């Protein structure tokens, strides 16, 4: 056990070292983590004993039209592996941003260690790993041919890319604390000019959350996230949710209601060197009924650009399947709180 923890700690330190040696270009951090926390940290995979399938779409800057504005679509899956303290999951995605687009597959795996048990509260340390393969497309076919540009060849080119991520998550009753690293392999598209374009960097996400029971059927869940590429680009996300529980109680490791209604709000602020200012505020609403979930989020910018783009919109539709609705509470090493919808 100690050898495993030492190896994981060594790997985390290496991730920090690589990140500090990287240049300052920021890699995309998918904002759909509001709907699925495995996008924030692969260590969340398998933390709950259920099978979950979810589709999500994010459309940015509606005011500029839907054809030329960035968009991201996900199809996600995750499940705990029966008889094993861990899980398997992943997602298919398509990300479009101007002439650049990506279509890829990420596979996540995790395993958990029971650190301490005290009555119904358990301290669990989780580790998650992810591997990604994707096709990066650079499309110049839509450029105006009446304007001459010597570096434009009006073609469409595909490049095969790859990436990896890693995360650690500590859960203790209603408390979670974790750190994750993405873009570990720092793949660079060959079409980019290595002199003019800064190379990608490893990104680190530090996150912590807590569940407070206000009543027997109402929860308050704050979450704090700090994102950084170890140099000039930093961001803080502060989120809070109120969850209302109803319906029959499902006894799957921890007692859970079959119906949920969620109201949430996320505030984002840049902490870049020389530029500390508000970015956006994002109200969200979600509903779960008998395993079917639907959620919506609107991202409202707090900068001057908001007057023109009319915000960014996200929607997700999912399905949950509990393998054993009557599993006893002491059967597996499970966390009693997961900040997810």
C-alpha positions as CSV (number, residue, x, y, z in Angstrom):
1,X,0.0,0.0,0.0
2,X,2.7,2.5,1.0
3,X,4.7,1.6,-2.2
4,X,1.6,2.4,-4.4
5,X,1.0,5.7,-2.6
6,X,4.7,6.6,-3.1
7,X,4.5,5.9,-6.8
8,X,1.4,8.0,-7.2
9,X,2.9,10.9,-5.2
10,X,6.1,10.7,-7.4
11,X,4.0,10.8,-10.5
12,X,2.1,13.8,-9.2
13,X,5.4,15.7,-8.5
14,X,6.6,14.9,-12.0
15,X,3.4,16.3,-13.4
16,X,4.0,19.5,-11.5
17,X,7.6,19.6,-12.8
18,X,6.6,19.1,-16.4
19,X,3.9,21.8,-16.1
20,X,6.4,24.4,-14.8
21,X,8.7,23.7,-17.7
22,X,5.9,24.3,-20.2
23,X,5.1,27.4,-22.0
24,X,2.0,29.4,-21.3
25,X,-0.6,28.4,-23.9
26,X,-3.8,27.3,-22.2
27,X,-5.4,23.9,-23.2
28,X,-9.2,23.7,-23.4
29,X,-10.9,22.9,-20.1
30,X,-14.4,21.7,-20.8
31,X,-17.0,23.6,-18.8
32,X,-19.4,20.7,-18.8
33,X,-17.9,19.5,-15.6
34,X,-20.9,21.3,-14.0
35,X,-23.0,18.4,-15.4
36,X,-20.4,15.6,-15.0
37,X,-17.4,15.8,-12.7
38,X,-15.4,13.1,-14.5
39,X,-14.5,15.9,-17.0
40,X,-12.8,17.7,-14.1
41,X,-11.1,14.7,-12.6
42,X,-11.0,11.0,-13.8
43,X,-10.8,9.9,-10.2
44,X,-14.6,10.4,-10.0
45,X,-15.1,7.5,-12.3
46,X,-16.6,4.5,-10.4
47,X,-17.0,6.4,-7.1
48,X,-20.7,5.5,-7.1
49,X,-22.1,2.1,-7.8
50,X,-24.2,2.9,-10.8
51,X,-24.1,2.9,-14.6
52,X,-24.6,6.4,-16.1
53,X,-24.9,7.5,-19.7
54,X,-25.1,11.2,-20.6
55,X,-25.1,13.5,-23.6
56,X,-24.2,17.2,-23.3
57,X,-23.9,20.1,-25.7
58,X,-22.3,23.5,-25.2
59,X,-22.9,26.3,-27.7
60,X,-21.0,29.5,-27.1
61,X,-21.8,33.1,-28.0
62,X,-25.3,32.6,-29.5
63,X,-25.4,36.3,-30.5
64,X,-22.8,35.7,-33.2
65,X,-24.8,32.8,-34.8
66,X,-24.4,29.1,-34.4
67,X,-22.4,28.3,-37.6
68,X,-19.2,30.1,-36.7
69,X,-19.1,30.1,-32.9
70,X,-17.4,27.5,-30.7
71,X,-19.4,24.4,-29.7
72,X,-18.7,21.2,-27.9
73,X,-20.7,17.9,-27.8
74,X,-20.2,15.0,-25.5
75,X,-21.5,11.4,-25.2
76,X,-20.3,10.1,-21.8
77,X,-20.4,6.8,-20.0
78,X,-19.2,5.6,-16.6
79,X,-19.7,2.6,-14.3
80,X,-18.2,1.0,-11.2
81,X,-16.7,-2.4,-12.0
82,X,-18.5,-5.1,-10.1
83,X,-16.3,-6.8,-7.5
84,X,-13.5,-4.2,-8.0
85,X,-12.8,-1.0,-6.0
86,X,-12.7,1.2,-9.1
87,X,-14.5,2.1,-12.3
88,X,-14.3,2.5,-16.0
89,X,-15.7,5.3,-18.1
90,X,-15.0,7.7,-20.9
91,X,-16.6,9.9,-23.5
92,X,-16.8,10.7,-27.2
93,X,-16.6,14.4,-28.1
94,X,-16.6,16.8,-30.9
95,X,-15.2,20.3,-30.4
96,X,-15.4,23.0,-33.1
97,X,-13.8,26.5,-33.0
98,X,-13.4,28.3,-36.3
99,X,-11.1,26.5,-38.7
100,X,-10.0,24.1,-36.0
101,X,-12.0,21.1,-34.8
102,X,-11.4,17.9,-32.9
103,X,-13.3,14.6,-32.7
104,X,-11.9,12.2,-30.2
105,X,-12.4,9.4,-27.6
106,X,-11.1,9.5,-24.0
107,X,-11.1,6.4,-21.8
108,X,-10.9,6.8,-18.0
109,X,-10.1,4.2,-15.3
110,X,-9.9,4.6,-11.6
111,X,-9.3,2.6,-8.4
112,X,-10.0,3.5,-4.7
113,X,-8.4,2.7,-1.4
114,X,-10.3,2.7,1.9
115,X,-8.2,4.8,4.3
116,X,-10.4,4.8,7.4
117,X,-13.8,3.7,8.5
118,X,-15.7,5.3,11.4
119,X,-19.3,4.2,11.8
120,X,-21.0,5.4,8.6
121,X,-18.3,7.8,7.5
122,X,-15.4,6.6,5.3
123,X,-12.3,8.2,4.1
124,X,-11.4,7.1,0.6
125,X,-8.5,7.9,-1.6
126,X,-9.2,7.6,-5.4
127,X,-6.9,7.7,-8.3
128,X,-7.9,8.2,-11.9
129,X,-6.1,7.9,-15.3
130,X,-7.3,8.9,-18.8
131,X,-6.0,8.4,-22.3
132,X,-7.3,10.3,-25.3
133,X,-6.9,9.9,-29.0
134,X,-8.4,12.4,-31.4
135,X,-8.5,13.7,-35.0
136,X,-7.6,17.4,-35.3
137,X,-8.9,19.0,-38.4
138,X,-7.6,22.3,-39.9
139,X,-10.0,23.6,-42.5
140,X,-9.2,26.5,-44.8
141,X,-11.7,25.6,-47.5
142,X,-14.1,28.4,-46.4
143,X,-11.6,31.2,-46.6
144,X,-12.3,34.1,-49.0
145,X,-10.3,33.3,-52.2
146,X,-10.6,36.9,-53.4
147,X,-8.1,38.0,-50.8
148,X,-4.6,36.7,-51.4
149,X,-2.7,35.3,-48.5
150,X,0.6,33.4,-49.2
151,X,0.2,31.2,-46.1
152,X,-3.3,30.0,-46.9
153,X,-3.7,27.0,-49.3
154,X,-7.5,26.6,-49.0
155,X,-7.3,23.0,-48.1
156,X,-8.6,20.7,-45.3
157,X,-6.0,18.6,-43.4
158,X,-6.5,16.0,-40.6
159,X,-3.9,15.2,-37.9
160,X,-4.0,12.4,-35.4
161,X,-3.4,13.6,-31.9
162,X,-3.1,12.1,-28.4
163,X,-3.2,13.1,-24.7
164,X,-3.3,11.8,-21.2
165,X,-4.6,13.0,-17.8
166,X,-4.4,12.0,-14.2
167,X,-6.2,12.9,-11.0
168,X,-6.4,12.2,-7.2
169,X,-9.5,12.6,-5.1
170,X,-10.0,12.4,-1.3
171,X,-13.5,11.9,0.0
172,X,-14.6,11.9,3.6
173,X,-18.3,11.8,4.2
174,X,-19.7,14.9,2.6
175,X,-16.3,16.4,1.9
176,X,-14.3,16.1,-1.3
177,X,-10.8,17.5,-2.2
178,X,-8.9,16.7,-5.4
179,X,-6.3,17.7,-7.9
180,X,-6.1,16.7,-11.6
181,X,-3.7,17.3,-14.5
182,X,-4.7,17.3,-18.1
183,X,-2.8,17.8,-21.4
184,X,0.1,15.8,-19.9
185,X,1.6,14.8,-23.3
186,X,1.4,18.4,-24.7
187,X,0.6,17.3,-28.3
188,X,1.0,20.2,-30.8
189,X,-0.8,20.3,-34.1
190,X,1.9,20.3,-36.9
191,X,0.1,23.0,-38.8
192,X,0.9,25.6,-36.1
193,X,4.0,27.7,-36.4
194,X,6.3,26.7,-33.5
195,X,7.9,30.2,-33.5
196,X,4.7,32.2,-33.5
197,X,2.5,29.8,-31.6
198,X,3.3,29.0,-28.0
199,X,3.5,25.2,-27.2
200,X,0.6,23.8,-25.1
201,X,1.0,23.4,-21.3
202,X,0.0,21.0,-18.6
203,X,-3.1,22.3,-16.8
204,X,-3.8,21.7,-13.1
205,X,-7.2,21.8,-11.5
206,X,-7.5,21.9,-7.7
207,X,-11.0,21.4,-6.4
208,X,-12.8,21.1,-3.0
209,X,-16.5,20.7,-2.1
210,X,-18.8,19.9,0.8
211,X,-22.3,18.7,1.3
212,X,-24.4,20.3,4.1
213,X,-27.8,18.8,5.0
214,X,-30.1,21.7,5.7
215,X,-33.1,19.5,6.2
216,X,-33.8,15.8,5.7
217,X,-34.7,16.5,2.1
218,X,-32.5,19.5,1.2
219,X,-28.8,19.8,0.6
220,X,-26.4,22.7,0.1
221,X,-23.3,21.9,-1.9
222,X,-20.6,24.6,-2.4
223,X,-17.6,23.8,-4.7
224,X,-14.3,25.8,-5.3
225,X,-12.1,25.2,-8.3
226,X,-8.7,26.7,-9.1
227,X,-7.4,26.2,-12.6
228,X,-3.8,27.1,-13.6
229,X,-1.2,26.3,-16.3
230,X,1.5,27.2,-13.7
231,X,2.4,30.5,-15.4
232,X,0.3,33.4,-16.6
233,X,-3.2,31.8,-17.0
234,X,-5.2,31.2,-13.8
235,X,-8.9,31.0,-13.1
236,X,-11.2,30.6,-10.0
237,X,-14.7,29.0,-10.2
238,X,-16.9,29.3,-7.2
239,X,-20.1,27.2,-7.4
240,X,-23.1,26.6,-5.1
241,X,-26.1,24.3,-5.5
242,X,-29.2,23.6,-3.6
243,X,-30.6,20.1,-4.1
244,X,-34.2,19.1,-3.2
245,X,-34.8,15.4,-2.7
246,X,-38.1,13.5,-3.1
247,X,-39.6,10.2,-4.0
248,X,-38.7,6.7,-2.7
249,X,-35.4,6.2,-1.1
250,X,-32.9,4.0,-3.1
251,X,-30.5,2.2,-0.9
252,X,-27.3,1.9,-3.0
253,X,-24.3,2.1,-0.7
254,X,-25.6,5.3,0.7
255,X,-29.3,6.2,0.9
256,X,-30.5,8.1,-2.1
257,X,-33.8,9.6,-3.2
258,X,-35.0,8.6,-6.7
259,X,-36.0,12.2,-7.6
260,X,-33.8,15.4,-7.4
261,X,-34.4,19.0,-8.2
262,X,-31.2,21.2,-8.4
263,X,-30.7,24.9,-8.5
264,X,-27.1,26.2,-9.0
265,X,-25.0,29.2,-9.6
266,X,-21.3,29.4,-10.7
267,X,-19.1,32.5,-10.6
268,X,-15.9,32.6,-12.6
269,X,-13.0,35.0,-12.3
270,X,-9.7,35.3,-14.0
271,X,-6.6,35.4,-11.8
272,X,-4.2,36.0,-14.7
273,X,-0.9,37.8,-13.9
274,X,-1.8,41.5,-14.2
275,X,-5.4,40.9,-14.9
276,X,-7.8,40.0,-12.0
277,X,-11.4,40.5,-13.1
278,X,-14.8,38.8,-13.3
279,X,-15.5,36.5,-16.2
280,X,-19.0,35.2,-16.0
281,X,-21.9,34.1,-13.8
282,X,-23.8,30.9,-14.7
283,X,-27.2,29.9,-13.3
284,X,-28.3,26.3,-13.8
285,X,-31.3,24.1,-13.2
286,X,-31.6,20.3,-13.2
287,X,-34.1,17.5,-12.6
288,X,-33.8,13.8,-12.1
289,X,-36.9,11.6,-12.1
290,X,-36.7,7.8,-11.9
291,X,-33.2,7.7,-13.4
292,X,-33.7,10.2,-16.2
293,X,-31.8,13.5,-15.8
294,X,-32.1,16.7,-17.7
295,X,-30.2,19.9,-17.0
296,X,-29.6,23.4,-18.4
297,X,-27.0,26.1,-17.8
298,X,-26.6,29.6,-19.2
299,X,-23.2,31.3,-19.0
300,X,-23.6,35.1,-18.8
301,X,-20.4,37.0,-19.4
302,X,-19.4,39.9,-17.1
303,X,-17.3,41.6,-19.7
304,X,-18.1,44.1,-22.5
305,X,-18.4,41.2,-25.0
306,X,-21.6,40.0,-23.3
307,X,-23.5,42.9,-24.9
308,X,-23.0,41.2,-28.3
309,X,-22.7,37.4,-27.7
310,X,-25.9,36.9,-25.6
311,X,-24.3,34.2,-23.5
312,X,-23.3,30.6,-23.8
313,X,-25.8,27.7,-23.3
314,X,-25.4,24.1,-22.1
315,X,-27.9,21.3,-22.0
316,X,-27.5,17.7,-20.9
317,X,-29.7,14.6,-20.9
318,X,-28.7,11.4,-19.0
319,X,-29.8,8.0,-17.7
320,X,-28.8,6.3,-14.4
321,X,-29.1,2.6,-13.8
322,X,-28.5,1.2,-10.3
323,X,-27.4,-2.4,-10.4
324,X,-28.5,-3.3,-6.9
325,X,-31.1,-1.1,-5.3
326,X,-30.8,-2.9,-2.0
327,X,-27.0,-3.0,-1.5
328,X,-26.0,-2.8,2.2
329,X,-24.1,0.3,3.3
330,X,-21.0,-1.7,4.3
331,X,-20.6,-3.8,1.1
332,X,-18.1,-1.6,-0.8
333,X,-15.6,1.2,-0.1
334,X,-17.9,4.0,-1.3
335,X,-17.9,7.7,-0.8
336,X,-21.1,9.2,0.7
337,X,-21.0,12.3,-1.4
338,X,-20.3,13.1,-5.0
339,X,-20.6,16.6,-6.4
340,X,-22.4,15.8,-9.6
341,X,-25.7,16.1,-11.3
